[in-house]
Amino acid sequence: MNIFVKLRAGVVTTSAEENHALARELAAALPPDSTLALHGDLGVGKTTFVQGLARGLGVSAPVTSPTFNIFTLYRGETLTLVHMDAYRLDNDRQIDALMLEDFLVSPWCLAVEWPEKIAAWIPANALHLDLGITPEQHHTVRLR
């Protein structure tokens, strides 16, 4: 089963390592210049997922939440990962002031936490992932 079919069905992970492995599998299948919109409440594992994604893209640097920076750039083996946290943004018009598009030089992958804050700016072809937590405290990932 390919990763997109698996994610559309929904995946439950029981550890950060399983979450990382799932994200690495997705990274291997992503075309260049992809946007991932990561939806979910605080603490559901969005940054953990991006950490696995980064490893899958060949990023060796530590990946942390960019909440205070708004976005962080990571150089992978073949592309640049742009990790964005839109939590502190009020609307999509604030993106222009960040000059984010200047950093989206092909090939890139953009992973956006809290994309609903900047919904009008998110590309139409973005992959939307819903992340959550089950009552048993397992993590869920589902591609819309």
ROFI-686720 format. One record per residue: chain; x, y, z of N, C-alpha, C, O in turn; residue in one letter. Coordinates in nm, 2 decimals, padded with zeros to 4 digits, always signed. Example, Ala and Ser with C-alpha at 12.3 -4.5 7.8 and 13.67 -1.06 7.14 Angstrom:
// ROFI-686720
R	kette	n.c1	n.c2	n.c3	ca.c1	ca.c2	ca.c3	c.c1	c.c2	c.c3	o.c1	o.c2	o.c3	rest
R	A	+01.32	-00.57	+00.78	+01.23	-00.45	+00.78	+01.32	-00.33	+00.78	+01.42	-00.33	+00.85	a;
R	A	+01.28	-00.22	+00.71	+01.37	-00.11	+00.71	+01.29	+00.00	+00.79	+01.34	+00.11	+00.80	s;
***
This chain:
// ROFI-686720
R	kette	n.c1	n.c2	n.c3	ca.c1	ca.c2	ca.c3	c.c1	c.c2	c.c3	o.c1	o.c2	o.c3	rest
R	A	+00.08	-00.12	+00.00	+00.00	+00.00	+00.00	+00.09	+00.12	+00.00	+00.18	+00.13	+00.08	m;
R	A	+00.06	+00.22	-00.09	+00.15	+00.34	-00.09	+00.11	+00.43	+00.03	+00.00	+00.42	+00.09	n;
R	A	+00.20	+00.52	+00.06	+00.18	+00.61	+00.17	+00.06	+00.70	+00.17	-00.01	+00.72	+00.27	i;
R	A	+00.02	+00.74	+00.05	-00.10	+00.83	+00.03	-00.23	+00.75	+00.06	-00.32	+00.81	+00.13	f;
R	A	-00.24	+00.63	+00.02	-00.35	+00.55	+00.05	-00.36	+00.52	+00.20	-00.46	+00.52	+00.26	v;
R	A	-00.24	+00.48	+00.25	-00.24	+00.46	+00.40	-00.28	+00.58	+00.48	-00.36	+00.56	+00.57	k;
R	A	-00.23	+00.70	+00.44	-00.27	+00.82	+00.52	-00.42	+00.85	+00.50	-00.48	+00.90	+00.59	l;
R	A	-00.47	+00.83	+00.38	-00.61	+00.86	+00.36	-00.70	+00.77	+00.44	-00.81	+00.82	+00.49	r;
R	A	-00.66	+00.65	+00.47	-00.73	+00.56	+00.56	-00.71	+00.60	+00.70	-00.80	+00.57	+00.79	a;
R	A	-00.60	+00.67	+00.73	-00.57	+00.71	+00.87	-00.48	+00.61	+00.93	-00.49	+00.49	+00.92	g;
R	A	-00.38	+00.66	+01.01	-00.28	+00.58	+01.07	-00.27	+00.62	+01.22	-00.28	+00.73	+01.25	v;
R	A	-00.26	+00.52	+01.30	-00.24	+00.54	+01.44	-00.10	+00.50	+01.48	-00.05	+00.39	+01.44	v;
R	A	-00.03	+00.59	+01.55	+00.11	+00.56	+01.59	+00.11	+00.55	+01.74	+00.03	+00.63	+01.81	t;
R	A	+00.20	+00.47	+01.80	+00.20	+00.46	+01.94	+00.33	+00.51	+02.01	+00.35	+00.50	+02.13	t;
R	A	+00.41	+00.57	+01.92	+00.54	+00.63	+01.98	+00.59	+00.74	+01.88	+00.55	+00.75	+01.77	s;
R	A	+00.68	+00.82	+01.93	+00.74	+00.93	+01.85	+00.81	+00.86	+01.74	+00.82	+00.91	+01.62	a;
R	A	+00.88	+00.75	+01.76	+00.95	+00.68	+01.66	+00.86	+00.63	+01.55	+00.90	+00.64	+01.43	e;
R	A	+00.74	+00.58	+01.58	+00.65	+00.54	+01.47	+00.60	+00.66	+01.39	+00.58	+00.65	+01.27	e;
R	A	+00.58	+00.77	+01.46	+00.54	+00.90	+01.40	+00.65	+00.94	+01.30	+00.62	+00.98	+01.19	n;
R	A	+00.77	+00.94	+01.35	+00.89	+00.98	+01.26	+00.89	+00.89	+01.14	+00.92	+00.93	+01.03	h;
R	A	+00.88	+00.76	+01.16	+00.89	+00.66	+01.05	+00.78	+00.69	+00.95	+00.81	+00.68	+00.83	a;
R	A	+00.66	+00.72	+00.99	+00.55	+00.75	+00.90	+00.58	+00.88	+00.82	+00.56	+00.88	+00.70	l;
R	A	+00.63	+00.98	+00.89	+00.67	+01.10	+00.82	+00.79	+01.08	+00.72	+00.79	+01.14	+00.61	a;
R	A	+00.88	+01.00	+00.76	+01.00	+00.97	+00.67	+00.94	+00.90	+00.54	+00.99	+00.92	+00.43	r;
R	A	+00.85	+00.81	+00.56	+00.79	+00.74	+00.44	+00.72	+00.84	+00.35	+00.73	+00.83	+00.23	e;
R	A	+00.65	+00.94	+00.41	+00.58	+01.04	+00.33	+00.69	+01.12	+00.26	+00.67	+01.16	+00.14	l;
R	A	+00.79	+01.16	+00.33	+00.90	+01.24	+00.27	+00.95	+01.18	+00.14	+00.98	+01.25	+00.04	a;
R	A	+00.97	+01.05	+00.14	+01.02	+00.98	+00.03	+00.93	+00.98	-00.09	+00.98	+00.96	-00.21	a;
R	A	+00.80	+01.01	-00.07	+00.71	+01.00	-00.18	+00.66	+01.14	-00.22	+00.59	+01.16	-00.32	a;
R	A	+00.71	+01.25	-00.15	+00.66	+01.38	-00.19	+00.73	+01.43	-00.32	+00.85	+01.42	-00.33	l;
R	A	+00.66	+01.49	-00.40	+00.72	+01.56	-00.52	+00.79	+01.69	-00.47	+00.75	+01.74	-00.37	p;
R	A	+00.88	+01.74	-00.55	+00.94	+01.87	-00.51	+00.83	+01.98	-00.50	+00.73	+01.97	-00.57	p;
R	A	+00.86	+02.08	-00.42	+00.78	+02.20	-00.41	+00.64	+02.16	-00.35	+00.53	+02.20	-00.41	d;
R	A	+00.64	+02.08	-00.25	+00.51	+02.03	-00.18	+00.49	+02.12	-00.06	+00.58	+02.16	+00.01	s;
R	A	+00.36	+02.14	-00.03	+00.32	+02.20	+00.09	+00.23	+02.11	+00.17	+00.14	+02.04	+00.12	t;
R	A	+00.27	+02.09	+00.30	+00.19	+02.01	+00.39	+00.13	+02.11	+00.49	+00.20	+02.18	+00.56	l;
R	A	+00.00	+02.10	+00.50	-00.08	+02.18	+00.60	-00.11	+02.08	+00.72	-00.19	+01.99	+00.70	a;
R	A	-00.05	+02.11	+00.83	-00.06	+02.02	+00.95	-00.17	+02.07	+01.05	-00.14	+02.17	+01.12	l;
R	A	-00.28	+02.01	+01.05	-00.39	+02.05	+01.14	-00.40	+01.97	+01.26	-00.37	+01.85	+01.26	h;
R	A	-00.43	+02.04	+01.37	-00.45	+01.97	+01.50	-00.42	+02.06	+01.62	-00.36	+02.16	+01.61	g;
R	A	-00.48	+02.02	+01.73	-00.47	+02.09	+01.85	-00.32	+02.09	+01.90	-00.24	+02.02	+01.86	d;
R	A	-00.30	+02.18	+02.00	-00.17	+02.18	+02.07	-00.14	+02.05	+02.13	-00.22	+01.99	+02.19	l;
R	A	-00.02	+02.00	+02.10	+00.03	+01.88	+02.16	+00.00	+01.75	+02.09	+00.02	+01.64	+02.14	g;
R	A	-00.05	+01.76	+01.97	-00.09	+01.64	+01.89	+00.02	+01.58	+01.81	+00.01	+01.47	+01.76	v;
R	A	+00.14	+01.64	+01.81	+00.25	+01.59	+01.74	+00.29	+01.65	+01.61	+00.36	+01.58	+01.53	g;
R	A	+00.25	+01.77	+01.58	+00.28	+01.83	+01.46	+00.43	+01.85	+01.44	+00.49	+01.82	+01.34	k;
R	A	+00.50	+01.90	+01.54	+00.64	+01.92	+01.53	+00.71	+01.79	+01.53	+00.81	+01.77	+01.46	t;
R	A	+00.67	+01.69	+01.60	+00.72	+01.56	+01.60	+00.72	+01.50	+01.46	+00.81	+01.44	+01.41	t;
R	A	+00.60	+01.52	+01.39	+00.58	+01.47	+01.25	+00.69	+01.54	+01.16	+00.75	+01.48	+01.08	f;
R	A	+00.70	+01.67	+01.18	+00.80	+01.75	+01.10	+00.94	+01.70	+01.12	+01.02	+01.70	+01.03	v;
R	A	+00.97	+01.66	+01.24	+01.11	+01.61	+01.27	+01.13	+01.48	+01.19	+01.24	+01.47	+01.13	q;
R	A	+01.04	+01.39	+01.18	+01.05	+01.27	+01.10	+01.06	+01.31	+00.95	+01.13	+01.25	+00.87	g;
R	A	+00.98	+01.40	+00.91	+00.98	+01.45	+00.77	+01.12	+01.50	+00.74	+01.17	+01.47	+00.63	l;
R	A	+01.17	+01.58	+00.83	+01.31	+01.64	+00.80	+01.41	+01.53	+00.78	+01.49	+01.54	+00.69	a;
R	A	+01.41	+01.43	+00.87	+01.50	+01.32	+00.86	+01.48	+01.25	+00.72	+01.58	+01.21	+00.65	r;
R	A	+01.36	+01.23	+00.68	+01.33	+01.17	+00.55	+01.38	+01.25	+00.43	+01.40	+01.20	+00.32	g;
R	A	+01.39	+01.38	+00.45	+01.44	+01.47	+00.35	+01.59	+01.49	+00.35	+01.64	+01.57	+00.28	l;
R	A	+01.65	+01.43	+00.45	+01.80	+01.44	+00.46	+01.85	+01.55	+00.54	+01.96	+01.59	+00.53	g;
R	A	+01.76	+01.61	+00.63	+01.80	+01.71	+00.72	+01.86	+01.65	+00.84	+01.80	+01.56	+00.91	v;
R	A	+01.98	+01.69	+00.88	+02.05	+01.63	+01.00	+02.04	+01.72	+01.12	+02.07	+01.68	+01.23	s;
R	A	+02.01	+01.85	+01.10	+02.00	+01.95	+01.21	+01.89	+01.92	+01.30	+01.79	+01.86	+01.25	a;
R	A	+01.90	+01.95	+01.42	+01.78	+01.93	+01.51	+01.66	+02.02	+01.47	+01.68	+02.14	+01.43	p;
R	A	+01.54	+01.96	+01.47	+01.42	+02.04	+01.43	+01.34	+02.07	+01.56	+01.30	+01.97	+01.63	v;
R	A	+01.31	+02.19	+01.58	+01.23	+02.23	+01.69	+01.12	+02.32	+01.64	+01.11	+02.36	+01.52	t;
R	A	+01.02	+02.35	+01.73	+00.91	+02.43	+01.69	+00.95	+02.57	+01.66	+01.02	+02.63	+01.73	s;
R	A	+00.90	+02.62	+01.54	+00.94	+02.76	+01.51	+00.84	+02.86	+01.56	+00.82	+02.97	+01.50	p;
R	A	+00.77	+02.84	+01.67	+00.67	+02.93	+01.72	+00.71	+03.07	+01.73	+00.64	+03.16	+01.69	t;
R	A	+00.83	+03.09	+01.78	+00.88	+03.23	+01.80	+00.94	+03.29	+01.68	+00.94	+03.41	+01.66	f;
R	A	+01.00	+03.20	+01.60	+01.07	+03.25	+01.47	+00.96	+03.27	+01.36	+00.99	+03.34	+01.26	n;
R	A	+00.85	+03.20	+01.37	+00.75	+03.19	+01.27	+00.79	+03.08	+01.17	+00.71	+02.99	+01.14	i;
R	A	+00.91	+03.09	+01.11	+00.95	+02.98	+01.03	+01.10	+02.96	+01.04	+01.18	+03.05	+01.07	f;
R	A	+01.14	+02.83	+01.01	+01.29	+02.80	+01.01	+01.32	+02.72	+00.88	+01.24	+02.64	+00.84	t;
R	A	+01.43	+02.75	+00.83	+01.48	+02.68	+00.71	+01.58	+02.57	+00.75	+01.67	+02.59	+00.83	l;
R	A	+01.57	+02.45	+00.68	+01.66	+02.34	+00.70	+01.70	+02.29	+00.56	+01.62	+02.27	+00.47	y;
R	A	+01.83	+02.28	+00.54	+01.88	+02.23	+00.42	+01.89	+02.07	+00.42	+01.95	+02.02	+00.51	r;
R	A	+01.82	+02.01	+00.33	+01.82	+01.87	+00.32	+01.92	+01.83	+00.21	+01.99	+01.91	+00.16	g;
R	A	+01.92	+01.70	+00.18	+02.02	+01.65	+00.08	+01.98	+01.70	-00.06	+02.08	+01.73	-00.14	e;
R	A	+01.86	+01.72	-00.09	+01.82	+01.76	-00.22	+01.72	+01.88	-00.23	+01.70	+01.93	-00.33	t;
R	A	+01.68	+01.92	-00.11	+01.58	+02.04	-00.11	+01.59	+02.11	+00.02	+01.66	+02.07	+00.12	l;
R	A	+01.52	+02.22	+00.03	+01.51	+02.30	+00.15	+01.37	+02.27	+00.22	+01.27	+02.28	+00.15	t;
R	A	+01.37	+02.24	+00.35	+01.25	+02.22	+00.42	+01.23	+02.36	+00.49	+01.31	+02.41	+00.56	l;
R	A	+01.11	+02.41	+00.47	+01.07	+02.53	+00.54	+00.96	+02.49	+00.64	+00.85	+02.45	+00.60	v;
R	A	+00.99	+02.51	+00.77	+00.90	+02.47	+00.87	+00.84	+02.59	+00.93	+00.91	+02.68	+00.99	h;
R	A	+00.71	+02.61	+00.92	+00.64	+02.73	+00.96	+00.53	+02.70	+01.06	+00.46	+02.60	+01.06	m;
R	A	+00.53	+02.79	+01.16	+00.42	+02.78	+01.27	+00.34	+02.91	+01.26	+00.39	+03.02	+01.30	d;
R	A	+00.22	+02.90	+01.21	+00.14	+03.02	+01.19	+00.06	+03.06	+01.31	-00.03	+03.15	+01.30	a;
R	A	+00.08	+02.99	+01.42	+00.00	+03.02	+01.54	-00.01	+03.16	+01.58	-00.11	+03.21	+01.62	y;
R	A	+00.10	+03.23	+01.57	+00.11	+03.37	+01.62	+00.07	+03.47	+01.51	+00.06	+03.59	+01.53	r;
R	A	+00.03	+03.42	+01.39	-00.02	+03.51	+01.29	-00.17	+03.54	+01.30	-00.24	+03.45	+01.34	l;
R	A	-00.21	+03.66	+01.27	-00.35	+03.69	+01.28	-00.43	+03.66	+01.15	-00.55	+03.63	+01.15	d;
R	A	-00.35	+03.67	+01.03	-00.42	+03.64	+00.90	-00.31	+03.62	+00.80	-00.19	+03.64	+00.82	n;
R	A	-00.35	+03.58	+00.68	-00.26	+03.55	+00.57	-00.19	+03.67	+00.51	-00.09	+03.65	+00.45	d;
R	A	-00.24	+03.79	+00.54	-00.18	+03.91	+00.48	-00.04	+03.93	+00.55	+00.04	+04.00	+00.49	r;
R	A	-00.02	+03.88	+00.67	+00.11	+03.89	+00.74	+00.22	+03.81	+00.67	+00.34	+03.84	+00.70	q;
R	A	+00.19	+03.72	+00.59	+00.29	+03.64	+00.52	+00.38	+03.73	+00.43	+00.50	+03.70	+00.43	i;
R	A	+00.32	+03.83	+00.37	+00.40	+03.92	+00.28	+00.52	+03.98	+00.36	+00.63	+03.99	+00.31	d;
R	A	+00.49	+04.02	+00.48	+00.60	+04.09	+00.56	+00.71	+03.99	+00.60	+00.82	+04.03	+00.62	a;
R	A	+00.68	+03.86	+00.60	+00.78	+03.76	+00.63	+00.87	+03.73	+00.52	+00.98	+03.67	+00.53	l;
R	A	+00.83	+03.77	+00.39	+00.91	+03.74	+00.27	+00.93	+03.59	+00.26	+01.04	+03.55	+00.20	m;
R	A	+00.84	+03.51	+00.30	+00.85	+03.36	+00.29	+00.87	+03.31	+00.15	+00.95	+03.22	+00.13	l;
R	A	+00.81	+03.37	+00.06	+00.82	+03.33	-00.08	+00.96	+03.34	-00.14	+01.00	+03.27	-00.23	e;
R	A	+01.04	+03.43	-00.08	+01.18	+03.44	-00.12	+01.26	+03.32	-00.08	+01.36	+03.29	-00.15	d;
R	A	+01.21	+03.24	+00.01	+01.28	+03.12	+00.05	+01.23	+03.00	-00.01	+01.29	+02.89	+00.00	f;
R	A	+01.12	+03.01	-00.09	+01.07	+02.89	-00.15	+01.13	+02.88	-00.29	+01.06	+02.90	-00.40	l;
R	A	+01.25	+02.85	-00.30	+01.33	+02.84	-00.42	+01.33	+02.69	-00.45	+01.39	+02.61	-00.37	v;
R	A	+01.28	+02.65	-00.56	+01.27	+02.51	-00.60	+01.41	+02.44	-00.60	+01.51	+02.49	-00.64	s;
R	A	+01.42	+02.32	-00.54	+01.31	+02.24	-00.48	+01.30	+02.26	-00.33	+01.40	+02.29	-00.26	p;
R	A	+01.17	+02.26	-00.28	+01.15	+02.29	-00.14	+01.03	+02.20	-00.09	+00.96	+02.15	-00.17	w;
R	A	+01.02	+02.20	+00.04	+00.90	+02.14	+00.10	+00.86	+02.24	+00.21	+00.95	+02.27	+00.30	c;
R	A	+00.74	+02.28	+00.22	+00.69	+02.37	+00.32	+00.59	+02.29	+00.41	+00.49	+02.23	+00.36	l;
R	A	+00.62	+02.28	+00.54	+00.53	+02.22	+00.64	+00.48	+02.33	+00.73	+00.56	+02.40	+00.79	a;
R	A	+00.35	+02.35	+00.73	+00.28	+02.46	+00.80	+00.20	+02.40	+00.92	+00.10	+02.33	+00.90	v;
R	A	+00.24	+02.44	+01.04	+00.16	+02.41	+01.16	+00.06	+02.53	+01.17	+00.09	+02.64	+01.15	e;
R	A	-00.07	+02.50	+01.21	-00.17	+02.59	+01.23	-00.21	+02.66	+01.10	-00.22	+02.78	+01.09	w;
R	A	-00.23	+02.58	+00.99	-00.26	+02.64	+00.86	-00.39	+02.72	+00.85	-00.41	+02.80	+00.76	p;
R	A	-00.48	+02.69	+00.94	-00.61	+02.75	+00.94	-00.60	+02.90	+00.96	-00.68	+02.98	+00.92	e;
R	A	-00.49	+02.94	+01.03	-00.46	+03.09	+01.05	-00.43	+03.17	+00.93	-00.46	+03.29	+00.92	k;
R	A	-00.38	+03.09	+00.82	-00.35	+03.16	+00.70	-00.41	+03.08	+00.58	-00.35	+03.07	+00.47	i;
R	A	-00.53	+03.04	+00.60	-00.59	+02.95	+00.50	-00.59	+03.00	+00.36	-00.57	+02.92	+00.27	a;
R	A	-00.62	+03.13	+00.34	-00.62	+03.18	+00.20	-00.49	+03.18	+00.14	-00.48	+03.18	+00.01	a;
R	A	-00.38	+03.17	+00.21	-00.24	+03.17	+00.15	-00.20	+03.03	+00.12	-00.11	+03.01	+00.03	w;
R	A	-00.25	+02.93	+00.18	-00.21	+02.79	+00.16	-00.25	+02.75	+00.01	-00.36	+02.77	-00.03	i;
R	A	-00.15	+02.70	-00.06	-00.18	+02.66	-00.20	-00.29	+02.56	-00.21	-00.31	+02.47	-00.13	p;
R	A	-00.36	+02.56	-00.32	-00.48	+02.47	-00.35	-00.43	+02.33	-00.35	-00.51	+02.24	-00.32	a;
R	A	-00.31	+02.30	-00.40	-00.26	+02.17	-00.41	-00.19	+02.11	-00.28	-00.13	+02.01	-00.29	n;
R	A	-00.20	+02.19	-00.17	-00.14	+02.14	-00.05	-00.20	+02.01	+00.00	-00.32	+01.98	-00.02	a;
R	A	-00.12	+01.93	+00.07	-00.17	+01.81	+00.13	-00.21	+01.85	+00.27	-00.12	+01.90	+00.35	l;
R	A	-00.33	+01.82	+00.31	-00.38	+01.86	+00.44	-00.38	+01.73	+00.53	-00.45	+01.63	+00.50	h;
R	A	-00.31	+01.73	+00.64	-00.30	+01.62	+00.73	-00.37	+01.66	+00.86	-00.33	+01.77	+00.92	l;
R	A	-00.46	+01.58	+00.91	-00.52	+01.60	+01.04	-00.45	+01.51	+01.14	-00.44	+01.39	+01.13	d;
R	A	-00.39	+01.57	+01.25	-00.32	+01.50	+01.35	-00.41	+01.51	+01.48	-00.47	+01.61	+01.51	l;
R	A	-00.41	+01.40	+01.55	-00.49	+01.40	+01.67	-00.44	+01.30	+01.77	-00.34	+01.24	+01.75	g;
R	A	-00.51	+01.28	+01.88	-00.47	+01.19	+01.99	-00.60	+01.11	+02.03	-00.71	+01.17	+02.05	i;
R	A	-00.59	+00.98	+02.03	-00.70	+00.89	+02.07	-00.71	+00.90	+02.23	-00.62	+00.95	+02.30	t;
R	A	-00.82	+00.85	+02.28	-00.84	+00.84	+02.42	-00.73	+00.75	+02.49	-00.70	+00.77	+02.61	p;
R	A	-00.67	+00.66	+02.42	-00.56	+00.58	+02.47	-00.43	+00.65	+02.46	-00.33	+00.59	+02.49	e;
R	A	-00.43	+00.78	+02.42	-00.31	+00.86	+02.41	-00.21	+00.81	+02.29	-00.09	+00.84	+02.30	q;
R	A	-00.27	+00.75	+02.19	-00.20	+00.72	+02.07	-00.22	+00.84	+01.97	-00.32	+00.91	+01.98	h;
R	A	-00.13	+00.86	+01.88	-00.14	+00.97	+01.78	-00.20	+00.92	+01.65	-00.18	+00.80	+01.61	h;
R	A	-00.28	+01.00	+01.59	-00.34	+00.97	+01.46	-00.30	+01.07	+01.36	-00.28	+01.19	+01.38	t;
R	A	-00.29	+01.02	+01.23	-00.25	+01.11	+01.12	-00.34	+01.06	+01.00	-00.35	+00.94	+00.97	v;
R	A	-00.41	+01.16	+00.95	-00.50	+01.12	+00.83	-00.49	+01.23	+00.73	-00.50	+01.35	+00.76	r;
R	A	-00.48	+01.19	+00.60	-00.47	+01.28	+00.49	-00.62	+01.31	+00.44	-00.69	+01.21	+00.42	l;
R	A	-00.65	+01.44	+00.44	-00.79	+01.47	+00.39	-00.81	+01.44	+00.25	-00.91	+01.46	+00.19	r;
***
